[in-house]
C-alpha cells in the first residue's frame, strides 16, 4: 500500500507512526496510508515564508495573475490523471468535472480579474484620494499590502481540487504562500494536483506546501501575519476557531461550514406551472449531485401545505429512478459516499431525524451487506417543523433531504431562517413581490439566494454552484465567513492601512497621480508618448474655448437632444439654472477637441470613460480649459506574438471655467502602444 507523502520545506516527506488508510469508495480496497507524524511544522512555515513569500511579494499583481493563468493551463492539460483518482472517491464524471475543471476555471477567473483590475505594482491603492483639509494639503488613501506570513488552508473531503484552488487563487494573487491541509479521505486527489503544480516549475519554491495527514502543531507556529481558512463541519470549525494561539495572536480565521440549506416553493406555484417542474428538478439534482456530499446541498424542502402531496409524489418518482452504483457503469447517475465511516455517519443522522418525528418517504437505510459506501436517495417528511428542532439542526451529509409544510409565505420565510445561517437558499417563484419579500426577510440568514423561475432557469448555474465572482459563505451555522466574491477574497490575505500625508507624498507612495499632486509638463504632447515613456503626473494644459449659443444649437441639432434647459429660453429661466446652459455632453466633446492630438501616434483607441461628474453648469459665454493628466498605467499582456503590445492608461480630466472652478471631472482610458512586447 502506497504512503502519501507531504510536501513541506521544499521536499517530499512521509510521516512516521500510525497511519490512516484511504479506501476505495466503491469496493473498500485499501489504497493509501496517510500520516504526517514527525513532520517539522515550524520549518514548513518558515520555508514557505522565506522562500515562497519573498518571491511572491516581489512579483506585481499582473505577474501573479500571469502565473495563475499559466498554472491553470498546465492543470487543464493534465486533467486526465486527476479524473482517474477522483473516481476512487465514488464521484461521477460530472461530480469530478465540477471539482477539477471548476477549480481550474476559478484560477482562470482570478487571473483575468488580476490582469484587468489590479495595478502593475506590489501595492494596491484601494480608493481615491480622501481630502482631510480645507486647502487640500493634507489627505489620505487606503492601501493594501501583502501580509508577511502564510495562509493555512484546511479543506474538506468533498471537493479536493476545487476546495484547494478556490482559496489558492486569491491567496497567490495577494502574494501569500499557502500550506494546504486536505481532508485525509480524498487527499490523494489533492496531492496529485499539488505535485503537478510543483513539477511544472511555474510557481516559486515555497509558494505551495502540502500536509497529508494531521496538522500536528502547525496552528501553534502561526502569528498575526498568518491567515487560517477552514472548510468542513460546523462542529470542527468551532473548535478550531477558539484554538488558543489563534485567539491569543488575533490570527484571522475564515470559516465556511456545512449548513442546512433550503429550497422554497412559492405559494404562487401550482403543479401545472413550469416553475413546479423546475423546483422538482432542482431539488433532485442538489440531493444527488456528489451523492449529497456538498456544503451547498438542499437539506430542507419548504413547500405550501396544499402542495405537500404533489411535491412528495413528484420527488419520489424522480428519486426512485436513481440507483447508486459504480459511475463507470452505463446509466449510473449517482456514486457512493466517500467511505464507510461517512456512510455510517449519514445513517446515524437519518436515524436521529426519524427519532425526532420525521417520517421516511423514500430510502433511509444503507445496505451494509454490500461492498462500497453507498447510501440510497432519502426523502423524509417533517409534519411539524416548528416543533422539531432536529430538522433545523441535524445534517445528514449525503443524499438526504426533509420535506416540510409551510402555512403561509411568512411561515415559509421563518422556516428558511430556522436553519440558523445558511450558505445558500433557493426560492422558486414567478411572483416578483414574493421574491422581494423573501429577500427582505430571509437574506440576513443566507450568504447567497437564487430566485428561480422559467426565465432564469434557462441559464442558471444552479442552487449548489458557488461562482468565483460571488461570495461563498454565510452567517451563523454556515461559519460567518466569506470566500470568493471576486477581488474581495484577495483582500483577506492583505493588510488595509490608512495612509495620511500630502497629495505629492501619496502619489509617490501609490505610484499613481492624485488630484492636488504636482504635475510634469513638457513640449511633447502626452498622446505622442509610448506606454513606457509615460509617467503618472505627465500633464497637458490645453488652450481655451468660449462656449456660444451657436454651439448649443448645433449640438442639439446634431445629437437630437432638445432638452428644455438647453433650447427653451423661458423654461430655462424658470429652472434652477436661471438661463440656458450648454449640453453636458457637448462640454465633454469640446474638452476632447482641446486635449486630443489628432495625428497618428502611440494612442490606439479610447477604452472608456469613468466617474463622470458635472460640477457646475456651463453657460453661453463661459470659457473652458482642460487639464489632462496621466493617472495610472496597467500593462496588457500579449496572448500571442501577433498581438500588438500595449497597455491601458487612465487619464484624469479636469474641465474648468474662466473662474478656475471645475465644471466637470472624469477619467478616460486609452490603449497606448508599447515599444517592447512580451515575446
PyMOL commands that set and color helices and strands:
alter all, ss='L'
color gray80, all
select helices_A, chain A and resi 41-58+61-77+79-89+93-117+162-174+184-200+218-221+234-241+244-248+274-292+305-320+340-355+390-392+409-417+432-445+456-458+476-478+488-491+503-510+526-528+549-559+564-567+569-573+584-595
alter helices_A, ss='H'
color red, helices_A
select strands_A, chain A and resi 2-4+6-8+11-13+20-23+30-34+124-125+130-131+139-146+150-154+177-181+208-210+227-232+252-257+261-265+298-304+359-362+378-382+400-406+422-428+446-452+471-473+482-484+494-501+539-541+545-546+603-614+623-636+646-656+662-673
alter strands_A, ss='S'
color yellow, strands_A
deselect
rebuild
show_as cartoon
